[in-house]
Amino acid sequence: MYPFTNYHDALYRQTNALIQEVEQAINGEYSAIECYTRLANLAPNQKEREQILEIREDEVNHYQQFVHIYQRLTGRPPQPKIVEDCPNSYMKGLESAIEDEQKTVDFYMGIADKSTDPMIQGAFRRAASDEQNHAVWFLYFFSKAKA
């Protein structure tokens, strides 16, 4: 006797999980965009402000890509919301950004690894690479400010 596997249900569950993760990514990017605007305004000099705004622009691009993926998967636009608090001080903001960017790298790589769609895999791998780069910049600013 052979076990029966309902592949349609398994695919549906995988797609639902992917949609939830893409939605979580959208909310994370939406929150980061808002937070990095605030962080740039708190930056102690023009060079750091410009770099943070460049990072923010990467987050806007990720957000737009993820919205496109979400709409492709669901046929409707997402309802983004702020899901993370943004600290009011520059140092706490940098520390929070370092931690968030590092966690996001792992989260995005997990989505890329689970997806079977090459476009989704590529978008999340590129975003993970960007997030790692952002973490390095934030760590640099944090270390410099601590010295």
C-alpha positions as CSV (number, residue, x, y, z in Angstrom):
1,M,0.0,0.0,0.0
2,Y,1.3,3.4,-1.0
3,P,0.8,6.5,1.2
4,F,-1.4,9.1,-0.5
5,T,0.1,12.6,-0.6
6,N,-2.1,15.5,-1.6
7,Y,0.4,17.6,-3.5
8,H,-2.1,20.3,-4.2
9,D,-2.6,20.9,-0.5
10,A,1.1,20.7,0.2
11,L,1.7,23.4,-2.6
12,Y,-1.1,25.5,-1.2
13,R,0.4,25.4,2.3
14,Q,3.9,26.3,0.9
15,T,2.4,29.2,-1.0
16,N,0.5,30.5,2.1
17,A,3.7,30.3,4.1
18,L,5.6,32.2,1.4
19,I,2.8,34.9,1.2
20,Q,3.0,35.3,5.0
21,E,6.8,35.6,4.9
22,V,6.7,38.1,2.0
23,E,4.1,40.1,3.9
24,Q,6.4,40.1,7.0
25,A,9.3,41.3,4.7
26,I,7.1,44.1,3.4
27,N,6.3,45.2,6.9
28,G,9.9,45.1,7.9
29,E,11.1,47.2,5.0
30,Y,8.2,49.6,5.5
31,S,9.3,50.0,9.2
32,A,13.0,50.4,8.2
33,I,12.2,53.1,5.7
34,E,10.5,55.1,8.4
35,C,13.2,54.4,11.0
36,Y,16.1,55.2,8.7
37,T,14.5,58.6,7.8
38,R,14.5,59.4,11.5
39,L,18.1,58.0,12.0
40,A,19.4,60.1,9.1
41,N,18.0,63.2,10.7
42,L,19.8,62.3,13.9
43,A,23.2,61.6,12.2
44,P,26.0,63.8,13.5
45,N,27.4,64.7,10.1
46,Q,26.5,65.0,6.4
47,K,28.6,61.9,5.4
48,E,26.7,59.6,7.7
49,R,23.4,61.2,6.9
50,E,24.0,60.6,3.2
51,Q,25.0,57.0,3.7
52,I,22.0,56.3,5.9
53,L,19.7,57.8,3.2
54,E,21.4,55.6,0.6
55,I,20.6,52.6,2.8
56,R,17.1,53.9,3.1
57,E,16.9,54.0,-0.7
58,D,17.9,50.3,-0.8
59,E,15.1,49.5,1.6
60,V,12.6,51.4,-0.6
61,N,13.8,49.2,-3.6
62,H,13.4,46.0,-1.5
63,Y,9.9,47.2,-0.4
64,Q,8.9,47.8,-4.0
65,Q,10.2,44.4,-5.2
66,F,8.5,42.6,-2.3
67,V,5.2,44.4,-3.0
68,H,5.5,43.2,-6.7
69,I,6.1,39.6,-5.5
70,Y,3.1,39.8,-3.1
71,Q,0.8,41.1,-5.8
72,R,2.0,38.4,-8.1
73,L,1.2,35.7,-5.5
74,T,-2.1,37.1,-4.2
75,G,-3.5,39.3,-6.9
76,R,-4.0,42.2,-4.5
77,P,-1.8,44.9,-2.9
78,P,-0.5,44.5,0.6
79,Q,-1.5,46.6,3.6
80,P,1.9,47.5,5.0
81,K,2.2,48.5,8.7
82,I,4.9,49.6,11.1
83,V,5.9,46.5,13.1
84,E,9.1,47.7,14.8
85,D,9.7,50.7,17.1
86,C,12.4,53.1,16.1
87,P,14.6,54.4,18.9
88,N,14.8,58.2,19.4
89,S,18.6,58.4,19.9
90,Y,21.3,57.9,17.3
91,M,23.3,55.3,19.2
92,K,20.3,53.2,20.1
93,G,19.0,53.6,16.6
94,L,22.3,52.3,15.2
95,E,22.4,49.4,17.6
96,S,18.9,48.4,16.8
97,A,19.6,48.7,13.0
98,I,22.7,46.5,13.3
99,E,20.7,43.8,15.0
100,D,17.7,44.1,12.7
101,E,19.8,44.0,9.5
102,Q,21.6,40.8,10.7
103,K,18.4,39.0,11.6
104,T,16.9,40.1,8.2
105,V,19.8,38.6,6.3
106,D,19.0,35.1,7.8
107,F,15.3,35.6,7.3
108,Y,15.7,36.6,3.6
109,M,18.1,33.8,2.9
110,G,15.5,31.4,4.4
111,I,12.8,32.7,2.1
112,A,15.2,32.4,-0.9
113,D,16.1,28.8,0.0
114,K,12.4,27.7,0.4
115,S,11.1,29.4,-2.7
116,T,11.0,27.5,-6.0
117,D,10.6,30.6,-8.1
118,P,13.9,31.9,-9.5
119,M,12.7,35.5,-9.5
120,I,11.7,35.3,-5.8
121,Q,15.0,33.5,-5.0
122,G,17.0,36.2,-6.7
123,A,15.1,39.1,-5.2
124,F,15.5,37.8,-1.6
125,R,19.2,36.8,-2.1
126,R,20.0,40.3,-3.5
127,A,18.1,41.9,-0.6
128,A,20.0,39.7,1.9
129,S,23.3,40.8,0.4
130,D,22.2,44.5,0.7
131,E,21.1,43.9,4.3
132,Q,24.5,42.5,5.2
133,N,26.2,45.5,3.7
134,H,23.9,47.8,5.7
135,A,24.8,46.1,8.9
136,V,28.5,46.7,8.2
137,W,27.8,50.4,7.7
138,F,25.7,50.7,10.8
139,L,28.4,48.8,12.8
140,Y,31.1,51.2,11.4
141,F,29.1,54.3,12.5
142,F,28.3,52.7,15.9
143,S,32.0,51.8,16.5
144,K,33.2,55.2,15.4
145,A,30.7,57.0,17.7
146,K,31.8,54.8,20.6
147,A,35.5,55.6,20.2
